[in-house]
């Protein structure tokens, strides 16, 4: 009886934490959407950027760059050394396959029927023929991977970005997209399954591998952007918004090959 009670309490505790976290993020998102967007606005390439915390963001970015150079980049270099490129591609394919339920849900919420069908085809083909998703067989057959998240869904629904934010260790985003990130994390069926079967460490491990994979995919782009930018902060901010706009517009015919690879640390 003690074991059963302990397990039940543990099950209740974990989801409630993420519930509060998601509610806080989404509440902030609603406040942001209702707030005045005048002042601190930057207009470039048809995009409006709202950056009222630029001074603080620059400080956080400087901190992140120091952490990258001291810790993250050496870890990524070590990962590349011990993991051949084909193996890294397999890990990326596997992680994308695990994310299929979230991708499918957002395609449906956006009203993208063809996109939802592609997700179902991809997960069926890659799980069965591609050894659980290690090989992107569907991609070879022309069924391309499309990254979808709740931040994009909110954008399709008409929610603006809100303030631009740079978060320690994670990187640049907007309040809308961070709210979407927390919602996706909370709704992830894999997280619910692992938390309800006392396997929280497995989900933490998956998160770490996911973060490492994203940083590996972005390292060369970040290095190139830093070495060729007069204002690295402004360059990342601008490219982030261009990237997110391209992702949101994929329903209007933007090819995935036309979407620039840019620093978006929550999801690729």
C-alpha positions as CSV (number, residue, x, y, z in Angstrom):
1,X,0.0,0.0,0.0
2,X,2.9,2.4,0.7
3,X,4.3,1.8,-2.7
4,X,1.0,2.5,-4.4
5,X,0.4,5.7,-2.5
6,X,3.9,6.9,-3.3
7,X,3.5,6.2,-7.0
8,X,0.1,7.9,-7.1
9,X,1.5,11.0,-5.4
10,X,4.4,11.1,-7.8
11,X,2.1,10.9,-10.8
12,X,0.1,13.8,-9.6
13,X,3.1,16.0,-8.7
14,X,4.9,16.0,-12.0
15,X,2.0,17.0,-14.3
16,X,0.9,19.7,-11.9
17,X,4.3,21.3,-12.1
18,X,4.1,21.5,-15.9
19,X,0.5,22.6,-15.8
20,X,1.5,25.6,-13.6
21,X,4.5,26.3,-15.9
22,X,2.4,26.2,-19.0
23,X,-0.4,28.3,-17.5
24,X,2.2,31.0,-16.5
25,X,3.7,31.0,-20.0
26,X,0.3,31.2,-21.7
27,X,-1.0,33.9,-19.3
28,X,2.0,36.0,-20.1
29,X,1.3,35.4,-23.7
30,X,-2.2,36.7,-23.4
31,X,-1.0,39.8,-21.5
32,X,1.6,40.4,-24.2
33,X,-1.0,40.1,-27.0
34,X,-3.2,42.7,-25.3
35,X,-0.4,45.1,-24.4
36,X,0.5,48.1,-26.5
37,X,3.3,47.3,-29.1
38,X,4.3,51.0,-29.5
39,X,7.8,51.9,-28.8
40,X,10.9,49.8,-29.1
41,X,9.7,48.6,-32.5
42,X,12.1,47.8,-35.4
43,X,10.9,47.4,-38.9
44,X,13.0,45.5,-41.4
45,X,12.3,43.4,-44.5
46,X,8.5,43.6,-43.9
47,X,8.9,42.3,-40.3
48,X,8.0,44.2,-37.1
49,X,10.3,43.3,-34.2
50,X,9.4,44.4,-30.7
51,X,12.5,44.4,-28.4
52,X,11.8,46.4,-25.3
53,X,14.4,44.5,-23.3
54,X,17.3,44.9,-25.7
55,X,19.8,45.9,-23.1
56,X,19.0,42.9,-20.9
57,X,18.9,40.7,-23.9
58,X,22.3,41.7,-25.0
59,X,23.7,41.0,-21.5
60,X,22.1,37.5,-21.5
61,X,23.4,36.9,-25.0
62,X,26.9,37.8,-23.9
63,X,26.5,35.3,-21.0
64,X,25.3,32.6,-23.5
65,X,28.3,33.3,-25.8
66,X,30.7,32.9,-22.9
67,X,29.0,29.6,-21.9
68,X,29.1,28.4,-25.5
69,X,32.8,29.0,-25.8
70,X,33.7,27.5,-22.4
71,X,31.3,24.5,-22.3
72,X,28.8,24.0,-25.2
73,X,31.1,24.3,-28.2
74,X,33.7,21.9,-26.7
75,X,30.9,19.4,-25.9
76,X,29.6,19.7,-29.5
77,X,33.0,19.2,-30.9
78,X,33.5,16.1,-28.8
79,X,30.1,14.9,-29.9
80,X,31.1,15.3,-33.5
81,X,34.4,13.5,-32.9
82,X,32.9,10.4,-31.3
83,X,29.7,10.3,-33.4
84,X,30.1,10.0,-37.2
85,X,27.9,12.1,-39.4
86,X,25.7,9.2,-40.5
87,X,25.1,8.4,-36.8
88,X,24.2,12.0,-36.0
89,X,21.8,12.0,-38.9
90,X,20.2,8.9,-37.6
91,X,19.8,10.4,-34.1
92,X,18.2,13.5,-35.7
93,X,15.8,11.4,-37.7
94,X,14.9,9.4,-34.6
95,X,14.2,12.5,-32.5
96,X,12.0,14.0,-35.3
97,X,10.1,10.7,-35.5
98,X,9.5,10.8,-31.7
99,X,8.1,14.3,-32.1
100,X,5.5,13.2,-34.7
101,X,2.5,13.4,-32.4
102,X,3.2,17.1,-31.6
103,X,3.9,17.9,-35.3
104,X,0.6,16.2,-36.3
105,X,-1.4,18.0,-33.6
106,X,-0.1,21.4,-34.8
107,X,-0.8,20.6,-38.5
108,X,-4.4,19.8,-37.6
109,X,-4.8,22.9,-35.4
110,X,-3.5,25.0,-38.3
111,X,-6.0,23.4,-40.7
112,X,-3.2,21.9,-42.8
113,X,-4.8,18.7,-44.0
114,X,-2.0,17.8,-46.5
115,X,0.6,18.5,-43.9
116,X,-1.2,16.2,-41.4
117,X,-1.3,13.4,-44.0
118,X,2.4,13.8,-44.7
119,X,3.2,13.5,-41.0
120,X,1.2,10.3,-40.7
121,X,2.8,8.9,-43.8
122,X,6.3,9.8,-42.6
123,X,5.8,8.3,-39.1
124,X,4.3,5.1,-40.6
125,X,7.1,4.6,-43.2
126,X,10.0,5.7,-41.1
127,X,8.9,3.7,-38.0
128,X,8.3,0.5,-40.0
129,X,10.9,0.6,-42.8
130,X,13.3,3.1,-41.3
131,X,14.1,1.1,-38.2
132,X,12.0,3.2,-35.7
133,X,12.9,6.4,-37.5
134,X,16.7,6.1,-37.6
135,X,16.5,6.3,-41.4
136,X,14.4,9.0,-43.2
137,X,13.0,6.6,-45.9
138,X,10.0,8.9,-46.3
139,X,12.3,11.8,-47.1
140,X,14.0,9.8,-49.8
141,X,10.6,9.2,-51.3
142,X,9.9,12.9,-51.4
143,X,7.8,13.3,-48.3
144,X,9.7,16.1,-46.7
145,X,9.9,16.8,-43.0
146,X,8.2,20.0,-41.9
147,X,8.9,21.3,-38.4
148,X,5.7,22.5,-36.7
149,X,5.2,23.8,-33.2
150,X,2.5,25.6,-31.2
151,X,4.2,28.9,-31.7
152,X,3.6,28.6,-35.4
153,X,0.0,27.5,-34.7
154,X,-0.5,30.6,-32.6
155,X,0.9,32.7,-35.4
156,X,-1.6,31.1,-37.9
157,X,-4.3,32.0,-35.4
158,X,-3.2,35.7,-35.5
159,X,-1.2,35.9,-32.3
160,X,1.7,38.4,-32.6
161,X,5.2,37.6,-31.4
162,X,5.2,39.8,-28.4
163,X,8.5,40.9,-26.9
164,X,11.8,39.4,-28.2
165,X,13.6,37.4,-25.5
166,X,17.0,35.9,-25.0
167,X,17.0,33.3,-22.3
168,X,20.1,31.9,-20.5
169,X,21.4,28.7,-22.0
170,X,18.5,28.4,-24.4
171,X,18.8,31.4,-26.7
172,X,16.6,33.8,-28.7
173,X,12.8,33.5,-29.2
174,X,9.7,35.6,-28.7
175,X,7.2,35.4,-25.8
176,X,4.7,33.8,-28.2
177,X,7.1,31.1,-29.3
178,X,8.3,30.4,-25.8
179,X,4.6,30.0,-24.8
180,X,4.2,27.6,-27.7
181,X,7.3,25.7,-26.6
182,X,6.0,25.1,-23.1
183,X,2.6,24.0,-24.5
184,X,4.2,21.5,-26.8
185,X,6.4,20.2,-23.9
186,X,3.3,19.8,-21.7
187,X,1.2,18.1,-24.3
188,X,4.0,15.7,-25.5
189,X,2.5,12.1,-25.2
190,X,6.0,10.7,-24.6
191,X,6.5,13.0,-21.6
192,X,3.1,11.9,-20.2
193,X,3.9,8.2,-20.7
194,X,7.4,8.4,-19.1
195,X,6.3,10.5,-16.2
196,X,3.3,8.2,-15.5
197,X,5.6,5.2,-15.5
198,X,8.3,6.6,-13.3
199,X,10.8,7.1,-16.1
200,X,11.3,10.8,-15.8
201,X,15.1,10.4,-16.3
202,X,14.5,8.9,-19.8
203,X,12.7,12.1,-20.8
204,X,15.4,14.2,-19.3
205,X,18.0,12.2,-21.3
206,X,15.9,12.7,-24.4
207,X,15.8,16.4,-23.8
208,X,19.6,16.6,-23.4
209,X,20.2,14.6,-26.6
210,X,17.7,16.9,-28.4
211,X,19.5,20.0,-27.2
212,X,22.9,18.6,-28.2
213,X,21.5,17.7,-31.7
214,X,20.1,21.2,-32.2
215,X,23.3,22.8,-31.1
216,X,25.3,20.6,-33.4
217,X,23.1,21.5,-36.3
218,X,23.5,25.3,-35.6
219,X,27.1,25.5,-34.7
220,X,28.5,26.2,-38.1
221,X,25.7,28.7,-38.9
222,X,26.3,30.6,-35.7
223,X,30.1,30.7,-36.2
224,X,29.6,32.0,-39.7
225,X,27.1,34.6,-38.6
226,X,29.3,35.8,-35.8
227,X,32.4,36.2,-38.0
228,X,30.5,38.0,-40.7
229,X,28.3,40.3,-38.7
230,X,29.0,43.9,-37.5
231,X,26.3,43.5,-34.8
232,X,26.0,39.8,-34.0
233,X,23.0,40.5,-31.7
234,X,21.0,42.3,-34.4
235,X,22.0,39.7,-37.0
236,X,20.6,36.8,-34.9
237,X,17.5,38.7,-34.0
238,X,16.8,39.6,-37.6
239,X,17.5,36.1,-38.9
240,X,15.4,34.5,-36.1
241,X,12.3,36.5,-37.2
242,X,12.9,35.8,-40.9
243,X,13.2,32.1,-40.1
244,X,10.0,32.0,-38.0
245,X,8.1,34.0,-40.7
246,X,9.2,31.5,-43.3
247,X,8.1,28.5,-41.2
248,X,4.7,30.1,-40.6
249,X,4.3,30.8,-44.3
250,X,5.0,27.2,-45.3
251,X,1.3,26.7,-46.1
252,X,1.6,29.5,-48.7
253,X,4.3,27.6,-50.7
254,X,7.6,28.4,-49.0
255,X,9.8,25.4,-49.7
256,X,11.7,24.0,-46.7
257,X,15.0,24.4,-48.7
258,X,14.3,28.2,-48.8
259,X,14.1,28.5,-45.0
260,X,17.4,29.7,-43.6
261,X,19.1,27.7,-40.9
262,X,19.1,30.0,-37.9
263,X,19.5,29.9,-34.2
264,X,16.2,28.7,-32.7
265,X,17.2,26.6,-29.8
266,X,13.8,25.1,-28.7
267,X,13.2,23.1,-31.8
268,X,14.6,22.7,-35.2
